[in-house]
Amino acid sequence: MKWETPLQTAILLKRYKRFLADVDLGSETITAHVPNTGAMTSCWETNWKCALSRSPSLTRKFPYTLELTWNDETWIGVNTANANKLAKLWLTQGLIPELSGYQIVTPEKKVGHSRVDFLLENHTSEPACYVEIKSVTLKKDGLAQFPDSVSVRAQKHLMELMSLKQQGFRAAMLFVVQREDVDSFAPAASIDPDYSRLLSLASASGVEIFVYQCKMSLEELSLKRPLPFKLG
């Protein structure tokens, strides 16, 4: 996924009110939008280098968006929406072998009163597959972990996948790791033990778990490799 416009590097001064950050562009200090509802633990510190995109819209209150931070080892993708954009590319281009072979990829598929990120259909031998996407940015104890704060919403998504599996569909959880300084994944049991428990239960119930790491750069985000993981 190439950036729509070239990113601009800056210095991150502070994040506040969850969705705002002050950054130093060198010539001026501006406020940028932060598209991330999580705690962003291990993703930023004062005076870290960062990278911003700028919207061409003349009506946006904050035209700059915080996309990446730099910890002297790796770029970290703090825009959680990019995980779904990447997943759509990977799924439509058949880049994830375990989920390839489907002819139709439908985003934001409504299921009851909720929505699942993707529905994959028209495989020659596999049933339709519902796929939920999670952006992983937390590094803890040397591992990529999710979530970075208690997430009742993420717990609900696992229960929905288990229900869909019981109905005869394939159901999959795809974790998109947006940093390169980790080699494996685990649920963040010390942060959200209920999510960790449900992920193990979902796996035991037949929900498929996949973890794929991104290659991060100022030019593009791309698929790097699958990562091993341990549940429980």
C-alpha positions as CSV (number, residue, x, y, z in Angstrom):
1,M,0.0,0.0,0.0
2,K,1.7,3.1,-1.2
3,W,0.9,6.4,0.5
4,E,-1.5,8.6,-1.5
5,T,0.8,11.6,-1.0
6,P,4.4,11.7,0.3
7,L,4.7,11.6,4.1
8,Q,6.2,14.5,6.0
9,T,8.5,13.8,8.9
10,A,8.3,15.8,12.1
11,I,9.0,15.5,15.8
12,L,6.2,14.3,18.1
13,L,5.7,16.6,21.1
14,K,2.7,15.1,22.8
15,R,-0.5,13.2,22.4
16,Y,-3.7,14.3,24.2
17,K,-7.5,13.9,24.1
18,R,-6.8,10.5,22.4
19,F,-7.2,11.9,18.9
20,L,-4.9,14.9,18.9
21,A,-1.1,15.3,18.8
22,D,1.2,18.3,18.7
23,V,4.1,17.9,16.4
24,D,7.1,20.1,15.4
25,L,7.4,20.5,11.7
26,G,10.6,22.5,12.1
27,S,9.1,25.8,10.8
28,E,6.0,25.6,13.0
29,T,4.2,23.5,15.6
30,I,0.8,22.1,14.4
31,T,-1.9,19.9,15.8
32,A,-2.5,16.6,14.0
33,H,-5.3,14.1,14.0
34,V,-4.4,10.7,15.7
35,P,-6.6,7.9,14.2
36,N,-6.1,5.5,17.1
37,T,-8.5,4.8,20.0
38,G,-6.0,2.7,22.0
39,A,-3.5,3.6,24.7
40,M,-0.6,3.6,22.1
41,T,1.7,2.1,24.7
42,S,5.2,1.5,23.3
43,C,4.2,3.5,20.3
44,W,5.3,7.0,21.2
45,E,7.4,9.1,23.5
46,T,8.1,12.8,23.5
47,N,10.6,13.9,20.8
48,W,10.2,10.7,18.8
49,K,10.4,11.2,15.0
50,C,7.1,10.7,13.3
51,A,5.5,10.9,9.9
52,L,2.4,12.7,8.8
53,S,0.1,12.6,5.8
54,R,-1.7,15.8,4.8
55,S,-5.2,15.9,3.4
56,P,-5.9,18.0,0.3
57,S,-9.3,19.0,1.8
58,L,-9.6,22.7,2.6
59,T,-12.4,22.1,5.2
60,R,-10.6,19.7,7.6
61,K,-9.9,21.3,10.9
62,F,-6.7,19.3,11.3
63,P,-5.3,18.5,7.8
64,Y,-2.4,16.5,9.1
65,T,-2.8,12.8,10.2
66,L,-0.3,11.0,12.3
67,E,0.6,7.8,10.4
68,L,3.9,6.5,11.8
69,T,6.2,6.9,14.7
70,W,9.9,5.9,14.9
71,N,11.6,4.3,18.0
72,D,15.1,4.1,16.5
73,E,14.4,0.5,15.5
74,T,11.3,0.5,13.4
75,W,8.5,2.6,12.0
76,I,5.3,1.9,13.9
77,G,1.9,2.3,12.2
78,V,-0.3,4.2,14.6
79,N,-3.2,4.7,12.1
80,T,-5.4,1.7,12.9
81,A,-7.5,2.2,9.8
82,N,-4.5,1.2,7.7
83,A,-4.7,-2.4,9.0
84,N,-8.1,-2.8,7.2
85,K,-6.8,-1.2,4.0
86,L,-3.8,-3.6,4.0
87,A,-6.0,-6.6,4.8
88,K,-8.3,-5.7,1.8
89,L,-5.3,-5.6,-0.5
90,W,-3.9,-8.8,0.8
91,L,-7.2,-10.7,0.6
92,T,-8.2,-9.5,-2.9
93,Q,-4.7,-10.2,-4.2
94,G,-4.5,-13.7,-2.6
95,L,-1.4,-12.8,-0.6
96,I,-2.5,-14.7,2.5
97,P,-2.3,-18.4,1.4
98,E,-4.7,-19.6,4.1
99,L,-7.4,-17.2,2.9
100,S,-6.8,-17.3,-0.8
101,G,-9.0,-18.7,-3.5
102,Y,-12.1,-16.6,-2.8
103,Q,-13.5,-14.7,-5.8
104,I,-15.5,-12.1,-3.8
105,V,-14.2,-10.0,-0.9
106,T,-16.9,-7.8,0.7
107,P,-15.9,-5.3,3.4
108,E,-18.0,-4.3,6.3
109,K,-20.5,-7.2,6.0
110,K,-23.5,-6.7,8.1
111,V,-24.3,-9.6,10.4
112,G,-27.4,-9.1,12.6
113,H,-26.9,-5.8,14.4
114,S,-23.2,-5.7,13.9
115,R,-20.6,-5.8,11.1
116,V,-17.7,-8.1,10.4
117,D,-14.7,-6.5,8.6
118,F,-14.7,-8.9,5.6
119,L,-16.8,-11.7,4.0
120,L,-15.0,-14.0,1.6
121,E,-17.2,-15.9,-0.9
122,N,-17.1,-18.1,-4.0
123,H,-14.3,-20.5,-3.2
124,T,-14.3,-23.8,-5.2
125,S,-14.0,-25.9,-2.1
126,E,-14.3,-23.8,1.1
127,P,-17.4,-22.3,2.7
128,A,-17.8,-18.6,3.0
129,C,-15.4,-17.0,5.5
130,Y,-15.9,-14.1,7.8
131,V,-12.7,-12.3,8.8
132,E,-12.1,-9.8,11.6
133,I,-9.1,-7.5,11.5
134,K,-7.1,-6.1,14.4
135,S,-4.2,-3.7,14.2
136,V,-1.4,-4.7,16.5
137,T,1.1,-2.0,17.7
138,L,1.8,-2.9,21.3
139,K,5.2,-4.4,22.1
140,K,5.3,-5.9,25.5
141,D,7.8,-8.5,27.0
142,G,9.5,-8.6,23.5
143,L,6.3,-9.7,21.8
144,A,3.6,-8.1,19.7
145,Q,0.5,-8.1,21.8
146,F,-3.2,-7.2,21.5
147,P,-5.1,-5.3,22.9
148,D,-3.2,-2.4,24.4
149,S,-6.2,-1.6,26.7
150,V,-9.3,-3.5,27.8
151,S,-11.5,-3.8,24.8
152,V,-15.1,-5.0,25.3
153,R,-15.7,-4.4,21.6
154,A,-12.8,-6.8,20.6
155,Q,-14.2,-9.4,23.0
156,K,-17.6,-9.1,21.3
157,H,-16.0,-9.6,17.9
158,L,-14.5,-12.9,19.0
159,M,-17.9,-14.1,20.3
160,E,-19.5,-13.1,16.9
161,L,-16.8,-15.2,15.1
162,M,-17.5,-18.2,17.3
163,S,-21.2,-17.9,16.6
164,L,-20.6,-17.7,12.8
165,K,-18.4,-20.8,13.0
166,Q,-21.1,-22.7,14.8
167,Q,-23.5,-21.7,11.9
168,G,-21.2,-23.5,9.4
169,F,-19.1,-20.6,8.1
170,R,-15.3,-20.3,8.2
171,A,-14.4,-17.7,10.7
172,A,-10.9,-16.1,11.0
173,M,-9.1,-13.5,13.2
174,L,-6.4,-11.7,11.3
175,F,-3.9,-9.7,13.4
176,V,-1.9,-7.1,11.3
177,V,1.3,-6.2,13.1
178,Q,2.4,-2.7,12.2
179,R,6.0,-2.8,13.5
180,E,9.1,-4.8,12.6
181,D,10.9,-5.1,16.0
182,V,8.9,-8.2,17.1
183,D,9.2,-11.8,16.0
184,S,6.1,-13.4,17.6
185,F,2.6,-12.6,18.9
186,A,0.5,-13.3,22.0
187,P,-2.7,-11.9,23.4
188,A,-2.1,-9.3,26.1
189,A,-3.4,-11.3,29.0
190,S,-2.0,-8.9,31.6
191,I,-4.0,-6.1,30.1
192,D,-7.2,-7.8,29.0
193,P,-7.4,-11.3,30.5
194,D,-11.0,-11.7,29.2
195,Y,-9.8,-11.2,25.6
196,S,-7.0,-13.6,26.1
197,R,-9.4,-16.2,27.4
198,L,-11.8,-15.7,24.6
199,L,-9.1,-15.9,21.9
200,S,-8.1,-19.3,23.3
201,L,-11.7,-20.4,23.4
202,A,-12.3,-19.1,19.8
203,S,-9.3,-21.0,18.6
204,A,-10.5,-24.2,20.3
205,S,-13.9,-23.6,18.7
206,G,-12.5,-23.6,15.2
207,V,-11.9,-19.9,14.6
208,E,-8.7,-19.6,12.6
209,I,-6.0,-17.3,13.9
210,F,-3.5,-15.6,11.6
211,V,-0.8,-13.1,12.4
212,Y,0.9,-11.2,9.6
213,Q,3.6,-8.6,10.0
214,C,4.0,-5.5,7.8
215,K,7.1,-4.1,6.3
216,M,7.1,-0.5,7.3
217,S,8.6,2.5,5.4
218,L,8.0,6.1,4.4
219,E,7.2,4.9,0.9
220,E,4.7,2.1,1.5
221,L,3.3,-0.5,3.9
222,S,3.5,-4.0,2.6
223,L,3.2,-7.7,3.6
224,K,6.4,-8.9,5.3
225,R,5.8,-12.4,6.8
226,P,3.5,-14.5,9.0
227,L,4.4,-14.5,12.7
228,P,4.2,-17.4,15.1
229,F,1.9,-17.0,18.1
230,K,1.1,-18.5,21.4
231,L,-2.3,-18.4,23.1
232,G,-3.3,-18.8,26.7
